[in-house]
Amino acid sequence: MAQAPELVALHALMHALELTTRALIAAHPDLDGDEAPYWVASASRRRQTALCIVNNASRFKALIERHLAQFSACSENNDFDLEEDLPF
């Protein structure tokens, strides 16, 4: 990590996105993909906002995972110098 400190920030961001997603699903259990429990009220503006955040967080996490995988592949192959910019 000392050679690539930006990875620490990306991992922290991944954890923050995961915590946010879990908190929103705890507040809106029907966002988990299963049928909503009987006690969950119908769709509200807050639920729609939460769903939008959960969906975007999921996409953003996938992008970060691809970035980390690319970085890992490049660093294993020594395709670049860590002192220079990443090749993507």
C-alpha positions as CSV (number, residue, x, y, z in Angstrom):
1,M,0.0,0.0,0.0
2,A,2.9,2.3,0.5
3,Q,3.7,2.2,-3.2
4,A,0.0,2.9,-4.2
5,P,-1.7,5.0,-1.5
6,E,-4.7,5.7,-3.8
7,L,-5.7,2.1,-3.2
8,V,-6.3,2.8,0.4
9,A,-8.8,5.6,-0.6
10,L,-10.5,3.2,-3.0
11,H,-10.9,0.5,-0.4
12,A,-12.2,3.0,2.1
13,L,-14.7,4.2,-0.5
14,M,-15.8,0.7,-1.1
15,H,-16.5,0.2,2.6
16,A,-18.4,3.5,2.8
17,L,-20.5,2.5,-0.2
18,E,-21.2,-0.9,1.4
19,L,-22.2,0.7,4.8
20,T,-24.4,3.1,3.0
21,T,-26.1,0.4,1.0
22,R,-26.7,-1.7,4.1
23,A,-28.1,1.2,6.1
24,L,-30.5,2.0,3.3
25,I,-31.6,-1.6,3.0
26,A,-32.1,-1.7,6.8
27,A,-34.3,1.4,6.6
28,H,-36.1,0.1,3.4
29,P,-36.1,-3.7,3.6
30,D,-38.0,-4.0,0.3
31,L,-34.8,-2.7,-1.5
32,D,-33.2,-6.0,-1.0
33,G,-34.9,-7.5,-4.0
34,D,-37.3,-9.7,-2.0
35,E,-41.0,-9.0,-1.7
36,A,-41.7,-6.2,0.7
37,P,-42.8,-7.2,4.2
38,Y,-46.5,-6.5,5.0
39,W,-45.5,-3.7,7.4
40,V,-43.5,-1.7,4.8
41,A,-45.5,1.2,3.4
42,S,-46.0,1.7,-0.3
43,A,-43.3,3.4,-2.4
44,S,-42.5,6.8,-1.0
45,R,-40.2,9.6,-2.2
46,R,-37.6,8.5,0.4
47,R,-37.8,4.9,-0.8
48,Q,-37.3,6.0,-4.4
49,T,-34.3,8.1,-3.4
50,A,-32.9,5.2,-1.4
51,L,-33.3,2.9,-4.3
52,C,-31.5,5.3,-6.6
53,I,-28.6,5.6,-4.2
54,V,-28.4,1.8,-3.7
55,N,-28.4,1.2,-7.5
56,N,-25.8,3.9,-8.1
57,A,-23.6,2.6,-5.2
58,S,-23.8,-0.9,-6.7
59,R,-22.6,0.4,-10.1
60,F,-19.9,2.5,-8.5
61,K,-18.6,-0.4,-6.5
62,A,-18.4,-2.5,-9.7
63,L,-16.4,0.3,-11.3
64,I,-14.0,0.4,-8.4
65,E,-13.6,-3.4,-8.4
66,R,-12.7,-3.3,-12.1
67,H,-10.2,-0.6,-11.4
68,L,-8.6,-2.5,-8.6
69,A,-8.5,-5.7,-10.7
70,Q,-6.8,-3.8,-13.5
71,F,-4.3,-2.3,-11.1
72,S,-3.6,-5.7,-9.6
73,A,-3.1,-7.3,-13.1
74,C,-0.7,-4.5,-14.1
75,S,1.3,-4.6,-10.9
76,E,1.7,-8.3,-11.1
77,N,3.0,-8.1,-14.7
78,N,5.2,-5.1,-13.8
79,D,3.7,-3.3,-16.9
80,F,4.2,0.1,-15.5
81,D,6.3,2.2,-13.1
82,L,4.5,3.1,-9.9
83,E,6.0,6.5,-10.0
84,E,4.1,7.2,-13.3
85,D,0.4,7.4,-14.0
86,L,-1.6,4.2,-14.3
87,P,-2.1,3.0,-17.8
88,F,-5.9,3.4,-17.7
